[in-house]
Amino acid sequence: MIEFARYVATAPGLGGCFHQAIDAWGKLRVSDPGWRIAVGVMGPNPYNDHRHLHAWLERGGVVVSTASGKTYMRKEFYSLFDIEPQTVRLMNPRALRNRPINREAVKVLLNLWGQPWHVTPEGGVMPGKGPR
């Protein structure tokens, strides 16, 4: 298990993974530049009962969950956490290298994902344009 900084959202499962992924990518890329931040749609889980966006690290067939620090094989991770493979984008967010890890950095990361997204009033990050 790998230890990363804990970014605690106002409620579990509401956006902390993006902060953690940026932090972990910054730390791991120093010794291994092959890591990428992955963003994709995750199915419902104990913290979020809706499809929602999630972030983690990937390199080849290996995934590091930045929320838990555990390492998985990609196929196992996608299956366990109901990841929708067609929604996953891998990014090497060089634009984030010298930025503080804050909401603006998360917004840059989500915009790099390239698909529509919105934030719920509770702080969850959801796929799609959201309610108008």
PEWOZI-V31309 format. One record per residue. RES is the residue in one small letter. PHI is phi in degrees with one decimal (999 if undefined). PSI is psi in radians with two decimals (NA if undefined). OMEGA is omega in whole degrees, -180 to 180 (none if undefined). Layout:
{{RES PHI PSI OMEGA} {RES PHI PSI OMEGA}}
This chain:
{{m 999 2.45 -179} {i -104.7 2.38 179} {e -92.9 2.23 176} {f -125.7 2.87 176} {a -60.5 2.56 179} {r -96.6 2.02 173} {y -106.4 1.90 -175} {v -96.9 2.14 177} {a -77.1 2.95 180} {t -61.0 -0.52 173} {a -137.1 2.53 -179} {p -53.3 2.42 176} {g 82.7 0.08 -176} {l -108.4 1.26 170} {g 93.9 -0.19 -179} {g -62.7 -0.47 -178} {c -63.3 -0.54 -180} {f -69.3 -0.77 176} {h -61.3 -0.77 -178} {q -65.5 -0.68 180} {a -65.3 -0.72 179} {i -63.6 -0.80 179} {d -61.1 -0.83 -178} {a -64.9 -0.73 178} {w -60.3 -0.76 179} {g -60.7 -0.66 -179} {k -76.4 -0.78 -175} {l -75.8 -0.52 -177} {r -67.9 -0.33 178} {v -61.9 -0.77 -179} {s -97.6 -0.32 -179} {d -149.0 1.63 -176} {p -70.7 0.01 -180} {g -76.7 -0.23 -179} {w -70.9 2.50 176} {r -128.0 2.65 171} {i -84.4 2.27 177} {a -107.1 2.40 174} {v -129.0 2.33 179} {g -161.6 3.09 -179} {v -89.5 2.25 179} {m -110.4 2.52 178} {g -73.9 3.06 179} {p -56.0 2.61 178} {n -150.7 -3.14 -177} {p -59.6 -0.40 -179} {y -94.9 -0.38 -176} {n -146.3 2.02 -174} {d -89.2 0.34 177} {h -129.1 2.83 168} {r -60.1 2.39 -178} {h -152.2 2.92 178} {l -84.8 2.51 -179} {h -140.0 2.71 179} {a -128.3 2.54 178} {w -156.7 -3.10 177} {l -109.7 2.53 177} {e -137.0 2.57 172} {r -150.8 2.00 -177} {g 60.1 -2.20 180} {g -96.9 0.23 -177} {v -109.6 2.43 178} {v -121.8 2.42 169} {v -114.1 2.09 174} {s -76.8 1.97 -179} {t -76.1 -0.23 176} {a -75.6 -0.63 -177} {s -113.1 -0.37 -175} {g 84.6 0.00 -179} {k -81.0 2.60 177} {t -103.8 2.42 -179} {y -135.5 2.80 164} {m -78.1 2.51 -174} {r -54.5 -0.83 -178} {k -58.7 -0.73 179} {e -65.1 -0.80 -179} {f -61.3 -0.84 -179} {y -60.8 -0.68 180} {s -71.0 -0.85 -179} {l -58.9 -0.69 -173} {f -108.1 0.26 174} {d 52.1 0.87 178} {i -78.9 2.34 177} {e -87.9 1.76 -172} {p -54.1 -0.61 -178} {q -68.6 -0.22 -179} {t -96.5 -0.16 -173} {v -77.9 2.29 173} {r -124.9 2.34 177} {l -99.7 2.30 -176} {m -130.2 2.51 171} {n -112.6 1.46 -169} {p -77.2 1.26 -179} {r -56.0 -0.51 180} {a -63.2 -0.27 -178} {l -94.9 -0.09 -173} {r -56.3 -0.73 -175} {n -108.7 0.28 -180} {r -96.2 2.60 169} {p -68.6 2.65 179} {i -84.8 1.76 -178} {n -147.3 -2.98 -178} {r -59.7 -0.65 -180} {e -65.1 -0.70 178} {a -64.3 -0.71 178} {v -63.7 -0.71 179} {k -62.3 -0.74 177} {v -59.8 -0.81 180} {l -60.0 -0.83 -179} {l -64.8 -0.62 177} {n -68.3 -0.58 175} {l -64.4 -0.52 178} {w -57.5 -0.64 171} {g 85.8 0.06 179} {q -113.7 2.78 178} {p -64.1 2.48 179} {w -150.4 2.81 175} {h -152.1 2.83 179} {v -105.4 2.36 178} {t -79.1 2.85 177} {p -57.4 -0.47 179} {e -81.7 -0.22 178} {g 106.9 0.00 178} {g -74.1 2.62 179} {v -104.7 2.08 -172} {m -117.7 2.63 175} {p -73.6 2.69 178} {g 92.7 2.98 -176} {k -74.8 -0.40 177} {g 85.4 3.06 -178} {p -65.2 2.54 -179} {r -100.7 NA none}}
